[in-house]
Amino acid sequence: MKKIVSIVGARPQFIKAAAFSRVVRRKFGEVLVHTGQHYDRNMSARFFSELGIPAPDYQLGIGSGTHAEQTGRMLGAVERVLLREKPAGVVIFGDTNSTVAAALAAVKLKIPVAHIEAGLRSFNRDMPEEHNRVVSDHLSDLLFVPSRQGMANLKREGLGARAYLVGDIMYDSLLGFARIARERSRIIGRLGLKKDGYYLATVHRPSNTDDKKVLKAVLSSLSGLDLPVVFPVHPRTRERIKRFGLAGLLKGIVLTEPAGYLDIIRLMMDSRKVITDSGGLQKEAFYLRKQCVVLRSESEWIELVSSGWAVLTGSDPGRIRRAVLSTRKPRLNSHPYGRGKAADRIVRILASHW
Ligand code: UD1
């Protein structure tokens, strides 16, 4: 069996790796590397145990830092792993600092790179994820793309010949775990929630958390809605709320630790709507047929915006409130991101190249 190295580091990558590892291990020997970008139990270890992801073969323990520090430390550490393992290829996921560091380390050693969730663009150059996407796509040899829009983006950048439309691998995971979430998650009872009786909110993007005025606007729009808001707090956001002294704005908001995958799926299932700046949650909400209020002014998942499943509000409290309270129904019940078979397709294509 040929050897590949898959590299993960942050929460959304664990969810993608769960679907990928299960399938890729039928055809390849997989060496799994965890950069340590996310390290709290609730942000990392919990996902490996709940999703049955094989234990990483390497834990690089990089941790937090500025973008340059974090990415730089990863580069050296990933290179050492690749020199030792000499894989036939490297697989990277999504748009984090772990993604771009792994791509750069591999390409310099002339090891082919495959990027899962390639082609996404927000066209917002202020987002660290946008830098990571553009660079990772251009460094990669095989681009696995979740949407037609992603294919068009890559074509425009001259990368069409390396791109394959495979659908969204997060849908594979969701389909695999939705029933288990319904059976096993106890979060609804534990928080005393009623079906359709609350909103689920998550906030972690630097654009919403790093500026006091913006974070204040977002948090104040979550209190005083017609239903309670359940708010699992990302460590970045928790730290900023404390630093900016905004805890007083959280009245009427049910704060929780970052939720595990099964709990967040369960929370979405019973919610009235989802309010988020996450990319992953926008799609998961759609797969569960929940409308999503997106606390950003653009989305990589434009199909959801044009069909009304996602409503862009930025951080403006008036717009957020109106979107949350609106009763307008979305259109479209199609499958813009495939039918949850992305991992099979990706592995078939990998096997024919590597
Ligand atoms: C990262 C990704 C983003 C992804 C998100 C999912 C980048 C540039 N961004 O953002 O694309 O959507 O993950 O969550 O790679 N922290 C902890 N414990 C942890 C992890 C982080 O306390 O387990 C703290 C760090 O100290 C840091 C902050 O959270 O101050 C942000 O972590 P970082 O890894 O820089 O990026 P995220 O905001 O999580």
Boltz pocket constraint, residues with backbone or C-beta under 6 A from the ligand:
constraints:
  - pocket:
      binder: B
      contacts: [[A, 10], [A, 11], [A, 12], [A, 37], [A, 38], [A, 39], [A, 40], [A, 41], [A, 43], [A, 44], [A, 63], [A, 64], [A, 65], [A, 95], [A, 96], [A, 97], [A, 98], [A, 128], [A, 129], [A, 204], [A, 206], [A, 235], [A, 236], [A, 239]]
      max_distance: 6.0
